[in-house]
């Protein structure tokens, strides 16, 4: 794979005329603001991120504000975005920046990579966009552009192929306007060189694109070898309500599914709800109302969820502490909740 001349100038000329320049994180491009956007944009579409970004920046306008916040508050702002390890790592990184770097981002890609949850491409994006550092990125959009442009015949996830693509990305990085070029490559992949319907005739690289010369440019990047079908799991989620119409929520462990979030107590799909509650909480059940079952899909498995609304008979049983806690319905909705749990509660409330 040999680099092509005038690659960056063509990309920048296209960006000047057609690139996105009014996204919220493109205003006042500090390392902190760019960092938040880059983490949110991992695995998430721009249109989904924008309202979350506005709300997050209003609550945590600086790295100091984020570091001082409680994890529950951070997760509440992340509720619905998924991949919650991103938020937990971001919170840890903010504390690290305040405690070890005097609230300033490191100057090098290697230094930024020391922050939890930040890899080479994200670190390069932060520094190139906010400080103009000459550091190439290789996110999903850039991988697609380069794989298609050079008709790379192997899956980009293979280490050998990935290393070759890093060399290409670095060779195309210009000496000037590094931040604009980084944003331009992201925009090119997001708006023209898309996965299924590339608009090749509008692309500034169309005349030299090797993928364009093939019968089907969308065959690039080469797809990851297929895995076996995703496994399926089933659980019951319990919407436990006391006589004050409060909800019982359970704090999830920091690791694993929905780490650090508040969730509904769960049990195996074949367990008896009444027996489980009477044994676990030493109280009586007044009524059990089955709610609509649904499927929630994670990256590595399907989760079939059967929720039930349970009214407790006891008037004064309490389960306070680190793991279980009663919340009013509105208090519950203000917490960091997994998306399927929030959906259940919103329908009930």
N, C-alpha and C positions, 0 to 999 in steps of 0.2 A: 504494500500500500504506500504509494508515493504521494507526497503532498502536491497540491495543484496551486499554481501561481494565482495571485489576485483573489484568493478565497476571502480573506478578511475584508478587503476594501468593498467587495460586492455585498457582503453581508451587512456591513455598516451603512452603505448607501441605501440598501433596502430598509434598514432600521430607521434611518432618518426620515423616510417617507411613510413607512407603514408600521413601525414598531409601537408597542404599548408604552406610553410615557406618563399615564395618569393613575396607575395603580397606587393604592395608599402607601405602600412601603417604598415607592419611588419618590416620595416627598421627604425632604430632610433625611437623606440617606446616611444615617449613622450606622456603625457596626451593630449596635443593639437592635435597631429597627429592622435592619436587613436580616439579622440572625433569626428574630422571631418569625419573620415571613418565610424564610427558607425552611425552618423546622415545620411550620404549619403546612407548607406546600408539599412536603414529602407525603406521597400516597394520597394527596387530596387536591381536588380541582380548585382553580383560582376563584371561580364564582362561589364556591362553598366557603373558602377561606376568608374572603373580604369582610363579611359581617363579624366573624370571630376575631379577626385581626383588629378591627375598630374597637370592639368591646375590650379586648385584651389590653390594647395600648392605653385606653382610657383608665383602666384599673391599675396597670403596671407600666407607667410611662418611662421608667428608667430601670436599669439593672439593679439599682439599690432597692427600688420598690418591689421588684420581683423577688429578690433575695430575702426581704423582710416578711414577705407574705407567708401564710400557712399553706402547706401542701393542699389541704382541702379546698382552699380558696382558688388555687391555681387549677386544680382538677375540675372545679365547678365551671370555670371559664372554658375548659377544654371539652366539657361534656357534649358528646355528639360528634366530635371530630375523629374519634377512634384512635387506635395505636397509642394508648395512654402512656406507654413508656417514654414517648417523646416529651410529654409534659413533665413527667417525673425527672427525666434527665435535664430538661431545661431549667427546672427549679434548682437542681443540684449544681448545674453549671453557673447559674447566677450567683449562688453563694460562694462558689469557687472564685469567680471573677472579683467579687467584693473582698473576700478574705485574702486572696493570694496575688491578685493583680491590680489592686487599688482601683477596682471598678473599670479598668481599661482592657480592651481586647488586645491579645498579643499581636505583635507586628508580623509574624510569619505564619504560613500555613501550618507548619509543624506545631507551633505554639497553640494555635486555635484548635488543632486536632486533639489536644490534651483535654479539652472540655468534654464532659460526658455527652454522648449522643451526637457528636460532630465528627464526620468523616472528611476525607480529603476533598471531595467535590464541594461539600457544603462550606468547608473552611475557605476554599478558594473563591466561592461565590461571595461570601461575606466580605472578604478583603478586596476583591476586584471591584465589586459594585460600590462599596462604601469608601474605599481608599484609593482605588485605581491601581491596585497592585497587579503586576503581570503574573497572574496565576490562572491556569486553565481549569475548567470544570468538565465533568463527564457525568452529568445527570441523565435521566431517562430521555429527555428531549434531545440532548446533544448526542447521545449514543445512537438514537434513531437517525438523526441527520447524517452523521458520519458513516454509519453502517450502510445507509441507502446510497449516499453519495459515492462511496467506494465499493458498493456491492460486496460487502464483507461476507464471505461464504460460510462463516462459522458463528456460533452463538456467542454474543458479547459477554455472557456470563462466564465463559471459559477464561481461565487466568491468562493464557497466552494471548488470546484475542483481546482481552481487556487491556493488557499491557501495551499491545500494539496500538490500540485506540487512544490510550493516554498519550503515546508519542505523537500521534496525529493531532490530538487536541492541543498539545503544547506547541507543535510546529506552526499551527494556524493562529496562535495567540499573537495579536499585534503588539507593537511597542508603545502605541498610544491608544487612548480611548478604550482602555481595557474593560472598564465597567460597562460601557455601552456595548462592547462586543459580547461580553458575557450575557447581558440581557437580550441582545439581538439573537444569539444562538438559542436561548430559551424560547423566545418568541417565535422564531422560525419553526422550531419543532412543535410548538403548541398550536400555531395558527395555520401553517401551510403544510409542513412535512408531517402530517398527522398519521396516526397508525393505520387507519382504514381507508381514508379518502384524501390522499395528498393532492394539493392543488399545484401540480408541477408547472403548469404554464405561467404561474405567477411567481415562481421561485427564482431568486437571483442566481442560483447555482445550476439551473436546469440544463444549460448547454453542455456542462461537463459532468453531469451526474450519471455514473455508471448504472445505478439502479433504474434510472429513467430509460436507459437503452434496452432494458429487458422487457419481456412481455408483461411482467407484473412487479412494479416497484415495491408493492406492499409485502413481498416475500422477504424484504429486508427491514429491520434486522431479522436474522434467522431465529425462529421460535425456540424457546427452551424445550428440550425433550420432555414429552408428556409424562406426568407421574400417574400413579394409580388414582382412582376416584377418591375424593375426600371422604374420610370416615365420618360417621354420623354419631352424635351423642344426644341424649334426651335428659331433661331435668324438669322438675316442678319448681316454680317460684311462688312464694307465699306472701300475699298481701295481707299482713296481720294488722288488724285494727282493734283498738281498745274502745271502751265506752265513751271516751272523749274524742273519738274519731281521729286519733293519732295513729301514725304508721310506725311499725317497727322495722328499722333498717340495720343491716349488718356491715361492719367495716371490713373490706376485703384485705387480705395480706398484701404486702407491697409488691410481691412477685406473683407471676402467673396471670391468669385471665382477670381483667378489670382491676389490676393491681392498684391499691390505695383508694379505690372508689367506694362509695356507699352503695349497697345493693340490697335486694330483697333476700331473706333467708331462702335457701334452696334445699331440696332433697332429691333423692333418686326417683326416677320416673315410676318405679313400681312400689314405692313406700306408701303406707297409709298416712294421710295428712293428719287425721284426728289423733291417731296413736302417736305419731311423731311429736306433735305439739304437746300433748298431755305428758309425754315422757320427758321431752326436752325442756319445757318451760313450766311444768307442774301446774297447769291451769286447764280449765275446761273450754271447749269450743262450743259456741252458740250456733254458728251456721257456717257452711262452706258453699261458696258459689263459684263453680268452674267458669273461667273466662276463655276467650278464644285462644286456641293454640296457634303458634306461628314458628317460622324458622328464621334463625339469625346465622349468617354465614361469616366465618372468620377466614383468614388466609389459609388455614391448614385444616379446618374441619367445619361441618355443619352442626349447629346446635338447635335442636327442636325443643321449644319452651312451652310448657303447659302451666299457665298462671291460674291461681285460685285466690279469691277474696275470702278471707276468714274473719268472722266476727268473734272476738273473745268474750267469754261469759263473765270472767272475773272483773270486778270494777276497779281494783286497786293494785293489780300485780305490776311490778316494775322490773325492768331489765335495763338498768343503766350501766355504763362502763365503757371500756375501750372498744369492745367488739359490737355490742348491741346498744341501740339507743332509740327512744321514742322521738318522733318529730311530728309537728303539725303538717298538714298536707302542703301548705305553701312553703314551709321550711324545707321539706323534703325536695321540692322542685328546685330550690336554690342551691342544692348540693351538687357535688360532682357525682353524676350517676351514669352508669352504662346506658347506651342508647336504647336497648330493648327495655330496660327497667323504666327509663323516663317515658317511653311510649305507653307502657302499661299504666303507670300512675296518671299520666295526662288523660287517658281515656276514662279512668275511674273518676278523677276529680272533675 
